[in-house]
Amino acid sequence: MSRTKKSVTVRFFSIDASEAFFDNFSANFNVSNESSASTRIITTRNTKHFIKAAHTASERYFIAVVKERNSWQTKATRDGSITGLAINQGIIGDPYYFCVLPSQKVVLGFTTGPIGSLKSVASVALEQFKTLRTDKIALSLIPKEKEFSKLLVLPEYNSLHFKINSSSLVDVADDAPILIKNLSSAPYIENNVQLSLDLECGDEPDSIVTKDNIIEIVNYLSDSDSCTVLKVKGKNEDGQHINLDFGNAFINYKSELNTRNKYIDESTAIKVLSSAWNESPLFTK
């Protein structure tokens, strides 16, 4: 069987939760990992998630998730038959892999499925290892000390320019910005074409890009491998024109794998996440 190259980008998220979540995470994970029922299937927003406490090593906790892909509807065979998919005690979907470091309040993760759903799937996975049902968990991409900090304090935004492949808009996350959702549902955009948009930023409520949502849009687009250009124009406190480039604004780790499988298996995923942890400037080894 021939080998296939798969590109992987590991994202780094900070975890905002109560101290009880971090204090109890290890015990909750180990209980799941050591029991005969180390896996579970839960339903969130009508979508099934298979969640597995996969492995632990040196205060690193690895979680494997498969998110159901609702678009897998039928099976076609050479004899001409088209039938539904019969699944017995399982689901069909995209794999996600995470490494949780509770002492650092950080989670690393990647997927070969829709990248826009990585954050929401990570949140669903972490929810399964909390003690307090009322505990709220929020994730944020960890920015590099670069242009992103300038965006947060920029008093005036003029425009947003980005290029993105339309294929990344097929399955956007529920928490995606309204602009991205509108592009995803637009009937006139063909699949697998390069989109280039140059949008003015305005104060009017009906503006496509407003000062209130430009940070949210940049957050989302900078997390997409298919977004090749992402720039914001504005003015600083002195009235000078500023051009900010967010093509690589957040901490990540990129790798390219050769595999005979159509998916990345669990053991390979753990090696990728371990390499991301070892090479990250975030952690003191």
Residue, then its C-alpha position, 0 to 999 in steps of 0.5 A: m500500500s502506498r504512503t500518503k502525506k498528511s499535514v498536521t497543525v497543532r494548536f495551543f489553547s489556554i484553559d479558563a476554568s475554576e481551580a477545582f477543575f485543574d486540581n481534580f483533572s488528574a484524578n478524574f482522568n485516571v479514573s476514566n483511563e483505568s476503568s473498563a469503560s474508558t470511552r463514552i459516546i455523548t450527544t452535544r447539539n444533536t452531534k455525537h462525540f466519541i471520547k476516550a481517555a487515551h494515555t497519560a505520561s509526565e503530567r500530560y493527559f491525552i484524549a482521543v475524540v471522534k466527532e460525528r460527521n453528519s454528511w456521511q449519509t449513504k454507501a455506494t457499491r460496485d453492484g449499483s446499490i445505494t444504502g444507508l450506513a448501518i452503525n452498531q454501537g459506534i459513529i463515523g466521523d473525524p478524529y481529534y487528538f488533545c494533550v491536556l497540561p492542567s499544571q500549565k492550564v493549557v491544551l494542545g490539539f489537532t484534527t484532520g477534519p474541519i479545523g474550525s471545530l477544533k476549539s469546540v470539540a476540545s471544550v466538549a472533551l474537557e467537559q467530561f473530566k470536570t467534577l463540578r457540573t456548574d464549572k464553566i470552561a473557556l478556551s482561547l488560542i495563545p497568541k504570539e508576542k507579535e501583531f495580535s497585542k497591537l490589534l487589541v489596543l488599536p483605536e481605529y480599524n479601517s479594513l480587513h483583507f483575507k484570502i481563504n479556500s471555500s472548502s474550509l467553509v463547508d463545515v463551520a463551527d457553531d461559534a463561528p463569526i456571523l461573517i463566516k457563517n454567511l459565507s458558508s451558507a452563500p449559494y453562489i460560492e463554489n467548492n474549492v475556490q480561492l476567495s479574496l475579500d477586502l472589507e471596510c470596517g464601519d461603525e454602522p450596525d449593518s456593516i459587514v465588519t464592525k469594530d466589535n467583531i473584527i477581533e473575533i473574525v481575526n481570531y477565527l481566520s488565523d486558526s485556519d490553514s486555508c487562510t493564506v492572507l489575513k491583514v488589518k489596516g487601521k490608525n494608531e493613537d497618533g493617527q498614523h496608518i498601521n498595517l497588521d499581518f496576522g498570517n501566523a499570529f498564534i502559537n502552533y506546531k506544524s508536522e508532515l506525516n507519511t502514513r499508509n492509513k487514511y487517518i492518523d492513528e492514536s499512537t502516531a497522534i500521541k507522538v505528534l502532540s509530544s513533539a509539539w510539547n517538547e518544541s514549544p517555547l511555552f513550557t520550561k522542560 
